[in-house]
Amino acid sequence: MYILYLDESGTHAKSKHFVLAGLAVFERETYFLAKALDDLE
């Protein structure tokens, strides 16, 4: 199973652009991804 995160930006009336980004991570890799991101500090 994969964990999917989607985020969008640019939906207000004055925005000329719409951005949709996504990230899919295998469920057993979420710990290692979170640890790697925490270590960036």
C-alpha distance matrix in Angstrom:
0.0 3.8 6.9 9.6 13.3 16.2 19.8 23.0 26.6 29.9 30.1 33.5 36.6 38.2 35.2 35.7 32.1 28.6 25.7 22.0 19.6 15.9 13.5 9.9 8.7 6.2 5.9 8.8 10.8 11.5 14.4 16.0 15.7 17.4 19.9 20.8 21.4 23.5 25.5 26.6 29.2
3.8 0.0 3.8 6.3 9.8 12.8 16.4 19.6 23.1 26.5 26.9 30.4 33.5 34.9 31.8 32.3 28.7 25.2 22.2 18.6 16.0 12.2 9.7 6.1 5.4 4.4 5.2 8.7 9.3 9.5 13.0 14.2 13.2 15.0 17.8 18.3 18.5 20.9 23.0 23.7 26.3
6.9 3.8 0.0 3.8 6.7 10.1 13.5 17.0 20.4 23.9 24.3 27.6 30.9 32.2 29.3 30.1 26.7 23.2 20.2 16.6 14.1 10.5 8.1 5.6 5.3 6.2 5.8 9.5 9.6 8.2 11.8 13.5 11.9 12.9 16.2 16.9 16.4 18.6 21.2 21.8 24.0
9.6 6.3 3.8 0.0 3.8 6.6 10.2 13.4 17.0 20.4 20.8 24.2 27.4 28.7 25.7 26.4 23.0 19.5 16.5 12.9 10.6 7.1 5.8 4.4 6.6 8.9 9.5 13.0 12.3 10.8 14.5 15.8 13.4 14.3 17.9 18.1 17.0 19.5 22.1 22.1 24.3
13.3 9.8 6.7 3.8 0.0 3.8 6.8 10.4 13.7 17.3 17.9 21.1 24.5 25.6 22.7 23.7 20.3 16.9 13.9 10.6 8.3 5.5 5.3 6.4 8.6 11.6 12.0 15.2 13.9 11.7 15.0 16.2 13.3 13.6 17.3 17.4 15.5 18.0 20.8 20.3 22.1
16.2 12.8 10.1 6.6 3.8 0.0 3.8 6.9 10.4 13.8 14.4 17.7 21.0 22.2 19.2 20.1 16.8 13.3 10.5 7.1 5.8 4.3 6.6 8.8 11.7 14.9 15.6 18.9 17.5 15.4 18.7 19.6 16.4 16.7 20.4 20.1 17.9 20.4 23.2 22.2 23.9
19.8 16.4 13.5 10.2 6.8 3.8 0.0 3.8 6.9 10.6 11.4 14.5 18.0 18.9 16.0 17.2 14.1 10.8 8.2 5.9 5.4 6.4 9.1 12.0 14.7 18.1 18.8 21.8 20.0 17.6 20.5 21.4 17.9 17.7 21.3 20.8 18.0 20.4 23.2 21.7 23.0
23.0 19.6 17.0 13.4 10.4 6.9 3.8 0.0 3.8 7.0 7.9 11.2 14.4 15.3 12.4 13.6 10.7 7.3 5.6 4.5 6.4 8.8 12.1 15.1 18.1 21.5 22.4 25.4 23.6 21.3 24.3 25.0 21.4 21.3 24.8 24.0 21.1 23.5 26.2 24.4 25.5
26.6 23.1 20.4 17.0 13.7 10.4 6.9 3.8 0.0 3.8 6.0 8.6 11.8 12.1 9.1 10.8 8.3 5.9 5.2 6.6 8.8 11.8 15.0 18.3 21.2 24.7 25.6 28.5 26.4 24.0 26.7 27.2 23.5 23.2 26.5 25.5 22.4 24.6 27.1 24.9 25.6
29.9 26.5 23.9 20.4 17.3 13.8 10.6 7.0 3.8 0.0 3.8 5.7 8.4 8.5 5.4 7.4 5.8 4.6 6.4 8.9 11.8 15.1 18.5 21.7 24.8 28.3 29.3 32.2 30.1 27.8 30.5 31.0 27.2 27.0 30.2 29.1 25.9 28.1 30.5 28.1 28.7
30.1 26.9 24.3 20.8 17.9 14.4 11.4 7.9 6.0 3.8 0.0 3.8 6.6 8.4 6.6 9.0 8.1 6.5 8.8 10.4 13.6 16.4 19.9 22.8 25.9 29.2 29.9 33.1 31.4 29.0 31.8 32.6 29.0 28.6 32.0 31.3 28.1 30.2 32.9 30.7 31.3
33.5 30.4 27.6 24.2 21.1 17.7 14.5 11.2 8.6 5.7 3.8 0.0 3.8 5.7 5.7 9.0 9.7 9.3 11.9 13.9 17.0 19.9 23.2 26.2 29.2 32.5 33.1 36.2 34.5 31.8 34.4 35.3 31.7 31.0 34.3 33.6 30.2 32.0 34.7 32.4 32.6
36.6 33.5 30.9 27.4 24.5 21.0 18.0 14.4 11.8 8.4 6.6 3.8 0.0 3.8 5.7 8.4 10.3 11.0 14.2 16.5 19.9 22.9 26.4 29.3 32.5 35.8 36.5 39.7 37.9 35.4 38.1 38.9 35.2 34.6 37.9 37.1 33.8 35.6 38.2 35.8 36.0
38.2 34.9 32.2 28.7 25.6 22.2 18.9 15.3 12.1 8.5 8.4 5.7 3.8 0.0 3.8 6.5 9.2 11.0 14.1 17.1 20.2 23.5 27.0 30.2 33.3 36.7 37.6 40.6 38.6 36.1 38.6 39.1 35.4 34.8 37.9 36.8 33.4 35.3 37.6 34.9 35.0
35.2 31.8 29.3 25.7 22.7 19.2 16.0 12.4 9.1 5.4 6.6 5.7 5.7 3.8 0.0 3.8 5.6 7.5 10.5 13.7 16.7 20.2 23.6 26.9 30.0 33.5 34.6 37.5 35.4 33.1 35.7 36.0 32.3 32.0 35.0 33.7 30.5 32.6 34.8 32.1 32.5
35.7 32.3 30.1 26.4 23.7 20.1 17.2 13.6 10.8 7.4 9.0 9.0 8.4 6.5 3.8 0.0 3.8 7.1 10.3 13.7 16.8 20.4 23.9 27.1 30.4 33.9 35.4 38.3 36.0 34.1 36.9 36.8 33.1 33.2 36.2 34.6 31.6 34.0 36.0 33.1 33.9
32.1 28.7 26.7 23.0 20.3 16.8 14.1 10.7 8.3 5.8 8.1 9.7 10.3 9.2 5.6 3.8 0.0 3.8 6.6 10.1 13.1 16.7 20.2 23.4 26.7 30.2 31.8 34.7 32.4 30.6 33.5 33.4 29.6 29.9 32.9 31.3 28.4 31.0 33.0 30.2 31.2
28.6 25.2 23.2 19.5 16.9 13.3 10.8 7.3 5.9 4.6 6.5 9.3 11.0 11.0 7.5 7.1 3.8 0.0 3.8 6.7 10.1 13.5 17.2 20.2 23.6 27.0 28.5 31.5 29.4 27.6 30.6 30.8 27.1 27.4 30.6 29.2 26.4 29.1 31.3 28.8 30.0
25.7 22.2 20.2 16.5 13.9 10.5 8.2 5.6 5.2 6.4 8.8 11.9 14.2 14.1 10.5 10.3 6.6 3.8 0.0 3.8 6.5 10.2 13.6 16.9 20.1 23.7 25.3 28.1 25.9 24.1 27.1 27.1 23.4 23.9 27.1 25.6 22.9 25.7 27.8 25.4 26.9
22.0 18.6 16.6 12.9 10.6 7.1 5.9 4.5 6.6 8.9 10.4 13.9 16.5 17.1 13.7 13.7 10.1 6.7 3.8 0.0 3.8 6.9 10.5 13.5 16.9 20.3 21.9 24.9 22.9 21.3 24.5 24.7 21.1 21.8 25.1 23.9 21.4 24.4 26.6 24.7 26.4
19.6 16.0 14.1 10.6 8.3 5.8 5.4 6.4 8.8 11.8 13.6 17.0 19.9 20.2 16.7 16.8 13.1 10.1 6.5 3.8 0.0 3.8 7.1 10.4 13.6 17.2 18.9 21.6 19.4 17.9 21.1 21.0 17.4 18.4 21.6 20.3 18.0 21.1 23.2 21.4 23.4
15.9 12.2 10.5 7.1 5.5 4.3 6.4 8.8 11.8 15.1 16.4 19.9 22.9 23.5 20.2 20.4 16.7 13.5 10.2 6.9 3.8 0.0 3.8 6.8 10.1 13.5 15.3 18.1 16.1 14.8 18.2 18.4 15.0 16.2 19.6 18.5 16.7 19.9 22.1 20.8 23.0
13.5 9.7 8.1 5.8 5.3 6.6 9.1 12.1 15.0 18.5 19.9 23.2 26.4 27.0 23.6 23.9 20.2 17.2 13.6 10.5 7.1 3.8 0.0 3.8 6.5 10.2 12.1 14.6 12.5 11.3 14.8 14.8 11.6 13.2 16.5 15.5 14.2 17.4 19.5 18.6 21.2
9.9 6.1 5.6 4.4 6.4 8.8 12.0 15.1 18.3 21.7 22.8 26.2 29.3 30.2 26.9 27.1 23.4 20.2 16.9 13.5 10.4 6.8 3.8 0.0 3.8 6.8 9.1 11.9 10.3 9.9 13.7 13.9 11.4 13.5 16.6 16.1 15.5 18.6 20.6 20.4 23.1
8.7 5.4 5.3 6.6 8.6 11.7 14.7 18.1 21.2 24.8 25.9 29.2 32.5 33.3 30.0 30.4 26.7 23.6 20.1 16.9 13.6 10.1 6.5 3.8 0.0 3.8 6.1 8.3 6.5 6.6 10.3 10.5 8.6 11.0 13.8 13.6 13.7 16.6 18.4 18.8 21.6
6.2 4.4 6.2 8.9 11.6 14.9 18.1 21.5 24.7 28.3 29.2 32.5 35.8 36.7 33.5 33.9 30.2 27.0 23.7 20.3 17.2 13.5 10.2 6.8 3.8 0.0 3.8 5.7 5.5 7.0 10.2 10.7 10.1 12.6 14.8 15.1 16.0 18.4 20.0 21.0 23.9
5.9 5.2 5.8 9.5 12.0 15.6 18.8 22.4 25.6 29.3 29.9 33.1 36.5 37.6 34.6 35.4 31.8 28.5 25.3 21.9 18.9 15.3 12.1 9.1 6.1 3.8 0.0 3.8 5.5 5.7 8.5 10.2 10.3 11.7 14.1 15.3 16.1 17.8 19.8 21.3 23.7
8.8 8.7 9.5 13.0 15.2 18.9 21.8 25.4 28.5 32.2 33.1 36.2 39.7 40.6 37.5 38.3 34.7 31.5 28.1 24.9 21.6 18.1 14.6 11.9 8.3 5.7 3.8 0.0 3.8 5.7 6.9 8.2 9.6 11.3 12.6 14.0 15.6 17.1 18.5 20.5 23.0
10.8 9.3 9.6 12.3 13.9 17.5 20.0 23.6 26.4 30.1 31.4 34.5 37.9 38.6 35.4 36.0 32.4 29.4 25.9 22.9 19.4 16.1 12.5 10.3 6.5 5.5 5.5 3.8 0.0 3.8 5.5 5.4 6.2 8.7 10.0 10.7 12.4 14.3 15.5 17.1 19.9
11.5 9.5 8.2 10.8 11.7 15.4 17.6 21.3 24.0 27.8 29.0 31.8 35.4 36.1 33.1 34.1 30.6 27.6 24.1 21.3 17.9 14.8 11.3 9.9 6.6 7.0 5.7 5.7 3.8 0.0 3.8 5.5 5.1 6.0 8.5 9.9 10.5 12.1 14.2 15.7 18.0
14.4 13.0 11.8 14.5 15.0 18.7 20.5 24.3 26.7 30.5 31.8 34.4 38.1 38.6 35.7 36.9 33.5 30.6 27.1 24.5 21.1 18.2 14.8 13.7 10.3 10.2 8.5 6.9 5.5 3.8 0.0 3.8 5.5 5.2 6.1 8.6 10.0 10.5 12.3 14.6 16.7
16.0 14.2 13.5 15.8 16.2 19.6 21.4 25.0 27.2 31.0 32.6 35.3 38.9 39.1 36.0 36.8 33.4 30.8 27.1 24.7 21.0 18.4 14.8 13.9 10.5 10.7 10.2 8.2 5.4 5.5 3.8 0.0 3.8 5.5 5.0 6.1 8.6 9.8 10.5 12.7 15.3
15.7 13.2 11.9 13.4 13.3 16.4 17.9 21.4 23.5 27.2 29.0 31.7 35.2 35.4 32.3 33.1 29.6 27.1 23.4 21.1 17.4 15.0 11.6 11.4 8.6 10.1 10.3 9.6 6.2 5.1 5.5 3.8 0.0 3.8 5.4 5.2 6.2 8.6 9.9 11.1 13.9
17.4 15.0 12.9 14.3 13.6 16.7 17.7 21.3 23.2 27.0 28.6 31.0 34.6 34.8 32.0 33.2 29.9 27.4 23.9 21.8 18.4 16.2 13.2 13.5 11.0 12.6 11.7 11.3 8.7 6.0 5.2 5.5 3.8 0.0 3.8 5.5 5.1 6.1 8.6 10.2 12.1
19.9 17.8 16.2 17.9 17.3 20.4 21.3 24.8 26.5 30.2 32.0 34.3 37.9 37.9 35.0 36.2 32.9 30.6 27.1 25.1 21.6 19.6 16.5 16.6 13.8 14.8 14.1 12.6 10.0 8.5 6.1 5.0 5.4 3.8 0.0 3.8 5.4 5.0 6.2 8.9 10.8
20.8 18.3 16.9 18.1 17.4 20.1 20.8 24.0 25.5 29.1 31.3 33.6 37.1 36.8 33.7 34.6 31.3 29.2 25.6 23.9 20.3 18.5 15.5 16.1 13.6 15.1 15.3 14.0 10.7 9.9 8.6 6.1 5.2 5.5 3.8 0.0 3.8 5.5 5.1 6.7 9.7
21.4 18.5 16.4 17.0 15.5 17.9 18.0 21.1 22.4 25.9 28.1 30.2 33.8 33.4 30.5 31.6 28.4 26.4 22.9 21.4 18.0 16.7 14.2 15.5 13.7 16.0 16.1 15.6 12.4 10.5 10.0 8.6 6.2 5.1 5.4 3.8 0.0 3.8 5.4 5.4 7.9
23.5 20.9 18.6 19.5 18.0 20.4 20.4 23.5 24.6 28.1 30.2 32.0 35.6 35.3 32.6 34.0 31.0 29.1 25.7 24.4 21.1 19.9 17.4 18.6 16.6 18.4 17.8 17.1 14.3 12.1 10.5 9.8 8.6 6.1 5.0 5.5 3.8 0.0 3.8 5.4 6.2
25.5 23.0 21.2 22.1 20.8 23.2 23.2 26.2 27.1 30.5 32.9 34.7 38.2 37.6 34.8 36.0 33.0 31.3 27.8 26.6 23.2 22.1 19.5 20.6 18.4 20.0 19.8 18.5 15.5 14.2 12.3 10.5 9.9 8.6 6.2 5.1 5.4 3.8 0.0 3.8 5.4
26.6 23.7 21.8 22.1 20.3 22.2 21.7 24.4 24.9 28.1 30.7 32.4 35.8 34.9 32.1 33.1 30.2 28.8 25.4 24.7 21.4 20.8 18.6 20.4 18.8 21.0 21.3 20.5 17.1 15.7 14.6 12.7 11.1 10.2 8.9 6.7 5.4 5.4 3.8 0.0 3.8
29.2 26.3 24.0 24.3 22.1 23.9 23.0 25.5 25.6 28.7 31.3 32.6 36.0 35.0 32.5 33.9 31.2 30.0 26.9 26.4 23.4 23.0 21.2 23.1 21.6 23.9 23.7 23.0 19.9 18.0 16.7 15.3 13.9 12.1 10.8 9.7 7.9 6.2 5.4 3.8 0.0
